[in-house]
Amino acid sequence: MRKSIEIHIENVSEFQNKLILFSQTLSVSCILNSNDYYKKNNNSHNYHSYNLLVALGSIDELVFSKNKEPFNSLFEFYNKQPDWVFGHFNYDLKYSIENLKSENQDLIGFEEMFFFKPRYVIELNDNKIKVWFTKIDNESSVKQLINNIQNVKFSNENILQSKLKSRISKEEYIDNVELIKKHIQLGDIYEMNFCQEFFNENVKVNPATLYIKLCEISPVPFSCFYKVGNKFLCGASPERFLKKVGSKIISQPIKGTSKKGRSKIENSVIAKELFSNEKERSENIMIVDLVRNDLSRTAKKQSVKVEELCGIYEFPQVFQMVSTVTSELSDNHNFTDVIKNAFPMGSMTGAPKIRAMELIEKYEKTKRGLYSGSVGYVTPSQDFDFNVVIRSFQYNAETKYLSFITGGAITIKSYPEKEYEECLIKAKGLLEVLNGKIEN
């Protein structure tokens, strides 16, 4: 059982940035940051719990093993002593769930699944921090931790301008979209999420500095800074995968994107056009149906509901179409059953899910790794919240390999050129962080 202590903080923004810098000195850490999004954009479908939730250090870890069913392993790990648990599901964990294979390479190297019980859990709200700690610590050592964080010195290093290469050419991307549409015409699939990678093979960056700048440019609700060993995720995700509060399950898939305009009047027009766009709505509704089906496998009878269909949400660079699907967890299922039956999330695969995933391996050139996976936490009461890893940098500090991936849903109504442009729109905030551009 953890104890807790509350401490007043004078300069919240400065402390938060020092906390990010401090976290990367540890072997394992996770910062989940909503960037005050819900304070500015409050509505009944937010389901917001924490503004900033941080896990520092590790007292116990679960590393993926091919010899064990991953979700059973997670439940056993959690149940040894119910506690805060943080970690990730890699998109490629799907190979342990379904009969799928890939010949593509993964140049970052995140484990297919990794979870840890942190030494410290920190919640930051307004000018107060609350620190949960275990029996190996006391109030004195926690105060020393906070003092160490406050004494962190800011780095003066700038993020160097970086040129990124595309894993496939624009021409190849467009050709592949046409081939995917042929699969749709044949009835193979209805929709497929098709992605491409942008990368730099030899670049030295300070991941914490990268993440701080990313939050300045793209302050979104499911942002995260996550470190496991030499591997980092600097994420600016606007999307929730799954949340559990008591017996209630919430999923909020995103499908439908429009670039923002230059004025409030122009943005109002763009938002209305996105809401009524037939193609974007059909993409979203197809994934809503898939999510309803996924949740129904672990739900009480007749408890699956669509609380909001095709809502339009404003983010720093784009408008997104977001739907909210909920259910009540059946008494016959535990919290890991819900995740297993919904993973990978339909918004990042397509429908039908298994055939879409097979075609993803055929047409994409690299494994997605943590992109299209999920990072989040489980509480001591078995509640949880996990994001969808999109709009994010993956970085291997040992090999100096930096990567990000963008993509979109391909349907029968897709125009290949516009799909390519959507990839670049989603890349805008990431490129701005790097002062970078994509080489042709």
N, C-alpha and C positions, 0 to 999 in steps of 0.2 A: 504494500500500500504506500503510495507516494504522499509526502507532505508538500505544502506549498507556502510560498512567501510572496507578498506584494511589495513592489518597490516603485517609488515615484520617479519619473524621468522628466528632466527639464526640456531638452531639445529632442523631440521624438524623431524627426527626420534624420538628424545627425546620428542618433543612437542606432536607428534602423540600418543605415549605411555601414556603420562600424560593425554591427552584428553580422551583416553579409560578408564583410571582409574577414572578420574573425572566423566565421564558419568554415571558410575554405582552408584554414590551417589545421582542421581536424580531418581524420581519415574518412569519417562519415558524417554527413549533416543534411538537413532538409529544411528549406524555408518556403512556406506556403503563404503567398502574399496576395490579398485581394485589392491592394492599391486604393483603398477607400472607395472602390467603384460603387458599392451599395449605398454609401452615404449620399452619393450624387445621383444615383439612379435607383431609387427605392420603389419596388412594387411587390405585389403579393406572391410573385413567382420566384423571388430571389433565393429563398431558403438559405439565408446567410447565417453562419455561426461564428466565424472568427475573421478579424481583419488581417492579423498576422499571426501565424502559428509556426513555431520553430522547434526542430529537434536537433540537439547537439550531442555528439559523441554516441557511443554504443556500449550497452552492457550485455547484449545478446543479439545474435544474428541468425537469419535463415537465408541460406544460399541455395539457389535452384539446383536440383539433382534430377537427372534424367531417369533415375531408378524409382522415383516417387511421384505420385500424382500431386501436382503442384498445389492445388487448392486444398486438398486434404492436409498437405504438409503445413500450409499457412494456418489452417484451423488448429492443428495440433500445437504448432509453435505459439500461437496466441493463447491457447487454453492451458499451457503449462502454468501460466500465471497471468490472468487477464490484466492487461496494462496498455499504455499507449504503444502503438506500433506504427511505424512509418516505412514507406518503401515504394516499389514500383512493379508493374507488370510490363514487360517488353512486348511489343507487337508480335515478335516471333515466338512468344509463348504459345501461340496458336498451334504450333507443330506438336505440342504435348496434349492438345485438346482434340484436334481433328486430324484425320489422316492426310496430312499435307507435307510437302517437302519443297526445298528451295536450293538452287545451285548458285544463288547470288551471294555476294560477299558482304560482310559487316566490318567496316573499318573503324568503328568506335569501340565496340566490345562490352557494352553493358550486359550483365547477366540476364537471362530470360526472366528471372524473378529474383528480387532481393528485398528482404524486410529486416528491420532492426528495432529493438527496444532501446530508446535513447536514454542517455544518462540524465539529460535535462530536457524538459519541455517548457517552452516559453510562449506565453500569449501576450501580445501587445495590443492594448486598446486605449485610445486617447493618450493620456500621459502616465498610464499605469502599465507596468509589466507584472505578470504573475508567473512565477517559476515553480514548476513541479519537480521534485527531486526524490531520489531513492535513499535507502538507508546507508549507502556508502558516502552520502554527503550530509551536511547540516546547514543551518542558516548562515553560519560564518563562511563556509566554503562557497555557498551560492552568492553571497555578497562579494566575495573575492572574484568570482566568475564575472559578475556584472562590472566590477571595477576593471578587470582585464579587458573587457569589451570596450568600455569607455576610454581606455588608454590606447586603443588601436590608432595608429597614424594613417592618415589618408595617403594614398599613393599619388604621386604627381605624373605618373606615366599616362600618356595619351594612347587611345586606341589607334593604331596605325591604319592608314587606308589599305583596304584589302580587296584584291581582285579575286573573284570566285569563278570557277569553271562549272559549266553545266554538264551533268552526267550524260545527257543526250542533247542533240541539236534541236533547234526549233522545228526543222523539217521532219526529223524522226518523231518528235512528239506529235506533230499534226498527223503524220501517217499512222501512228499507233492509235490515235483517237478514232480515225476512220475504221481501223480494224476492229476496235472495241465496239463501235456502232454496228458493225456487221454481226457480232455476237448477239447484240440486242435484237437485231432484225430476225435472227434465227431462233430467238426465244431462249437462248442460253442464259441470259441475265436480263434484268430490267434496268439496272443502274450499276455503275462501278466507279469507285474512287481511284483515280489514276494520278500518281504523284511522280515528281522528278526531284533529283538531288542537286544541290549547289554546294561546292566544296573548295577548300584550300588544303593542300597536302603538306605544307610546311610553314605554319604560322604560329608564332608565340603570342599568346594573349593572356591577360589576367582575367580569368572567368568572372570574378566578383565585380571588377570594374565594368566588364561587358554587361553583366546583369543589371547593375545600377543604372547604366545608361539606357538599357532596354526598357526598364520600368519608367524612366523619364519620358521616353518616346512613345511607349505603348503600355500605359497603366491599365491593365485588364484584370478581371476578377479571379482567374485561375493561374496566375503567374507563379513560377517556382524557381528556386535556385537549389540544385540538388547535386551532392557530391558523393561518389563511392570510389574510394581509392584515387586513381589518376583520371577518372572519368567524370565529366561535368555535364549537367543539363541547365541551360539558361533559358527559361521558358516564359512566353508571353501568350498563354492560351486563354481564349475567351470562353472555353467550352467545358461544361461539367459532363463527366461520364455517368457516374452513379453516386447517389447519396442515400444514407439510411439514417432515419431519425425515429427511434422506437421501432415500430413495425412498418413504418411508412418508407417506401422506396421511391426515389425521384431520379428521373433521367431527363436530360435537357439537350437533345441532339441539335446540332447546327447544320443546316443545309440552306444555301441561298446567300449570295454575297453581292454587294454593290459598293463601288468606290465612292467615298464621300466627296462632296462638292466644296466650294470656296466660301459659301455664305449660308446663313440659317435658312433663307428662302429656298436656295438651291437644294439644301439637304432635306428640307421638308418635301420637296417634289420627288427627290430620289427615293426617300423612304416609302412614299406612297406608291411609286412605280414598282419598287421591289415587292411590296406587299401584294400587288395585283399581278405580278409577273407569272404567267402560266407555267413556264419552264421551271422557275425557281420553286414555286409552290409544289409542283409535281415531284421534284427531287425531295423536298422536305417531307411530304406526305408519305412517299414510299418508305423513307427511313423511319417515320413515326410508326407505320404499320409493322415494320421489322422489330422495332423496340417494344411495341405492345406484345408481339409474339414472344420475344425474349423474356420479358417480365412475367408473362402469363405462366411460364414454366415453374415459377417459385411463388406465385401469388395465390392468395385466397380467392375463391371463386367470385367472379363478377366484380373484382376490386380494381382491375386495370382501368384507368381513366386518362383521357387527354385533357389536362387542365387548361392548356393554352396551345392553340394551333397556329403556326406561322406568325408568331409575334416578331416585330421588328425592333432590334436593339442597336443602339449606337455605340461604336467603339472608336478609338483614336483615328484609325485609317479607313475603316469600312463600316457599313451597316450589315448586320447579319440577321437571317431569319432563324428564330429559335422556337422550338416547341417544347412543352413540358408534359411528360408522361409519368404517371404515378401508379403505385400499386400498394397493397398491404401484403407483407411477407407471411406466407403460410407457416403454421406452427410446425410443419414437418420439415422445414428447411432452415439452415443456419446462414449466417451472413456471407460466407464464402460461396455458397450455392448460387446466390443471386449474381455475384460477380462472374462466376464460371459460366453461367448460362447466358450472359450478355456480352462476353468478351470473345474477340475484339469488338468494339462498339460498331454498330451498323453504319454510323455516319462516316467511318473511315474504311469501310469495306465495300458496301453496295448490297444488292439483293438479286437473287438469293445469296446468302452470305458465303457459303462454302464454295460455290462455283465462282463467285466474284473473287474470292481469295486465291483460287487457283489461277485465274487470269491475271491477277495482280502480279503473281510470281513470273508469269510469262512475259508481261510487257514492261515491268519495271526493271531497272538495271542493278539495283542494290537492295539488300535487306533494309527494312525501315528502322530496325533497332528500337530505340525508345520512342521514336516518332510513331504516332498512332497507338502508342501504349498509354500507360496511365501512371500518375504519381499521386500519392495521397496518404491518408492516415486512418487508423481505427482507434476508437476510444476504449477506455476500460469497460464501458457498458455496451460494447459491440456496435455502436454507431460508427459510420464511416463517411468519408467524402473523397472522391477520386476525380481528377481532371482528365481531359483528353489532351495528350501531348501534341500540340500543333504550334505553329509560329515560334519555333524554338531552335536554339543552337545546341548541337551535341559537340563536345570537345574532348579529345583524348590528349591530355597534357604530356604523356610519355612520347607519343608519336607525332604530336603537334598537328593532328588532323582535325580540322574544323568543318562542320557540315550543318546545313539545314535543308529541309525538304518542304515543298509546297505541292498542293494538288487541288483537285476538285472532282465533283461528281459528273460522270459522263452518262448522258441519257440519249434517247433517240433524237431529242430536239437540240442536242449540243452542236454548236459551231466550233470546229477545232481551233480556229484563230482566237475566238473569244475565250475558250478554255485556257489557252496558253497565256492570254493577257491576264486572266484571273490569277494564275500562278504568280505572275509578276506583281500584281496588286497585293497579294498576301505576303510577298517577299519584301515589300517596300520598307516596313518598319525595321526589319532585320538588316537590310542593306544600309539603312540610315545609321544604325548603330555602328556598323563597320566603316562608315564613310566609304562604302564600297560600291562596286559595280560588277555586273556579270560579263565575262568575256564571251564573245561570240565564237 
